[in-house]
């Protein structure tokens, strides 16, 4: 698969995941507990006016004593911590490179959301991919590859973060849903690519007990199916 195509697919996956956050969960933000201020009773008592009635003098003496105590544990003024390594600072994350190739002409997506609060586990997902001819490959996602081409007809990513699948974590893997997507131009006719992805989506929905949703995460209807098919025909006419 070409490098530019891989980069665009990574961007597509990121956009799809962000768009599906509102559907697949919005984790509650944890609130940090407010720090409580402790009052030192001894210090409060030491700041009380003395017998001679001079509270200011008593406070000054108290501050001077505290300064001497702190100075015994800290390096003197003007001392340099020679030989000590400076505190480690966080390294800035590298800026991702932009794809060198042109963006896709069109992106078509289908969501599969687990029904009845069911969670899709790794074993179920692998079974569904085997029955539908999906292959695990580039970018740790699944692809439908045509014969004689490395560019996928369509692909399948995790609809929840991080968007991809860990090869060695199928025993513990769980997700609320997956997303099928194809990018045009495809290695086959646009309408054929769409028909193949739709058939795969419906079959996987049966295996995973999931709901088939459109790109707006609404139930996929016959009307929407007819609209997408017409879009694919128009796209092919424009390319000819």
Number of C-alpha atoms within 10 A of each C-alpha: 10 9 11 15 18 16 19 19 20 16 14 16 24 18 12 21 21 14 15 21 14 10 15 17 10 9 8 6 6 6 6 6 6 6 6 6 6 6 8 9 9 8 12 9 9 15 18 14 14 13 8 8 10 11 15 13 14 18 17 11 14 14 13 11 12 11 11 10 11 10 12 9 8 9 11 9 7 6 8 9 9 6 6 7 7 7 6 6 6 6 6 6 6 6 6 7 7 10 16 11 13 9 16 15 10 12 13 16 21 23 29 25 26 20 16 9 9 14 18 20 17 18 13 17 19 15 13 19 20 10 12 18 12 19 17 16 12 11 14 15 19 22 24 24 17 13 9 7 11 13 19 20 25 24 25 27 25 24 27 21 16 12 21 19 18 12 11 8 10 15 9 10 17 17 18 20 25 22 25 22 23 25 24 19 17 19 18 15 15 22 19 14 21 24 15 15 24 18 12 19 24 15 18 22 20 12 16 21 18 25 21 24 19 17 18 12 17 12 14 16 12 9 8 12 15 11 11 16 16 13 14 22 13 13 18 14 9 8 7 5
